[in-house]
Each structure stands twice: as structure tokens, then as C-alpha cells.
Amino acid sequence: NAGVMQNPRHLVRRRGQEARLRCSPMKGHSHVYWYRQLPEEGLKFMVYLQKENIIDESGMPKERFSAEFPKEGPSILRIQQVVRGDSAAYFCASSLDTHSPLHFGNGTRLTVT
Amino acid sequence: AQKITQTQPGMFVQEKEAVTLDCTYDTSDPSYGLFWYKQPSSGEMIFLIYQGSYDQQNATEGRYSLNFQKARKSANLVISASQLGDSAMYFCAMSGGGAQKLVFGQGTRLTINP
């Protein structure tokens, strides 16, 4: 049973470009969460999605960031017009339901140059 | 609002010794979950152990156990017989309100010395 799959593992973008981060949840999991980790800090919640629905986006910056979890295919975290401050590790997690532990992917390390 | 506090930025322990990583929490939710995750230098987040707020027994998973003291709002992680491979960052986290919107602490960097 494959775990949560994130790609790419590392992503380098120049300021002003777009970053697209992908996450395939564990098989059977329909709850997806995105978290951001700045260096030497804990993870910070960004957004919680179920298939085709955004349930909670209270941790998402108001501009440039968006997330989706379509009926078919992976969840996508999209960052438009990236800035240096967007450099971080972005983790996706999935769970079977709202009471089960989260299982995290290996993260995507975004570097903005 | 929920809050997790990990007061030990770093810990150094001799191999084979037991180690306790501290975690205190604050929440007004009557129902919540407490989690510990390990993050080795390679960067992935590895789930270790979970404790529900209504669980009567302390959670155990192999060499990991969670010392849950509800009245003190603490959820310390105990690792028995530490190994060199235990060297990593350890994060305590909590969920509440029926969702898995986790709040994480700042982490403790554990180093196991041979």
C-alpha cells in the first residue's frame, strides 16, 4: 500500500514564476491537508480538502495561493508569482476520516531564487 | 485557540538510555487528539503515536509510549532503549473540533550519542 506521494521532491522557481505541487493521497483516503514548514519551525496548516471541495482554507495566504482536489487525479497546491518568502517545505497529508491519524508525504522543497 | 509547547529545543542522550520529550498543550475543546511525529534529516514526517483525549490508557507503539496527563495538559513522548537511528527532530501536535487540522509545536532535536 503506497503512502502519500508528493512530487516533485525539490522544485526551484525564479521570482514571478508559478509553482505547482502535487499530492496523491494514500489509497482509500479522501481527506487531504497541506502544510508549510519554514526552516527550523514546525508545520503550519494551510488548507483541508475533500474530493472537489475545500473544507477549510483558513491557513492559506489570501493571494497567490490556491488548492484543489479534483474528482480524478492528485491534489494540487498552486502558488502564482512566487516570492523568496515562499521558499519552504510543503507537506501533504491524508487521512481515512476526520478521526484517523494523518499520514504525511515526503514533502516538496520549494526554493525561490 | 489551540497551542502546543515543546520547551526542549535540543536533547543529547546516550545510546540505550530512555528519553522523555516534553509536550504541553492548551485547548478549550473537550475532544482532541495528540500526536507525535519524527522528522529525520532526510525531511519526511513519520507518524509515531496517537492519544485521544478520552482514551483511558496511555498509548504505546513498540519502543514509543505517550505519557498522557490530562489534568496537567501534558503529552510527553517516552522512547525506551534509544538507538542511533532515533536521532531526528520530534514534533508534538494536536487536533481538535472533529478535524485533523493539526497544530504543531516547535520541535525538539534529539541526538543519540554512541
Chai-1 contact restraints between the chains, C-beta under 6 A:
chainA,res_idxA,chainB,res_idxB,connection_type,confidence,min_distance_angstrom,max_distance_angstrom,comment,restraint_id
A,G42,B,F91,contact,1.0,0.0,6.0,A-B,restraint_1
A,G42,B,F104,contact,1.0,0.0,6.0,A-B,restraint_2
A,G42,B,G105,contact,1.0,0.0,6.0,A-B,restraint_3
A,G42,B,Q106,contact,1.0,0.0,6.0,A-B,restraint_4
A,G42,B,G107,contact,1.0,0.0,6.0,A-B,restraint_5
A,L43,B,F104,contact,1.0,0.0,6.0,A-B,restraint_6
A,F45,B,K101,contact,1.0,0.0,6.0,A-B,restraint_7
A,Y48,B,K101,contact,1.0,0.0,6.0,A-B,restraint_8
A,S95,B,Q100,contact,1.0,0.0,6.0,A-B,restraint_9
A,T98,B,G98,contact,1.0,0.0,6.0,A-B,restraint_10
A,T98,B,A99,contact,1.0,0.0,6.0,A-B,restraint_11
A,P101,B,F47,contact,1.0,0.0,6.0,A-B,restraint_12
A,P101,B,Y50,contact,1.0,0.0,6.0,A-B,restraint_13
A,L102,B,Q100,contact,1.0,0.0,6.0,A-B,restraint_14
A,F104,B,M45,contact,1.0,0.0,6.0,A-B,restraint_15
A,N106,B,E44,contact,1.0,0.0,6.0,A-B,restraint_16
A,G107,B,G43,contact,1.0,0.0,6.0,A-B,restraint_17
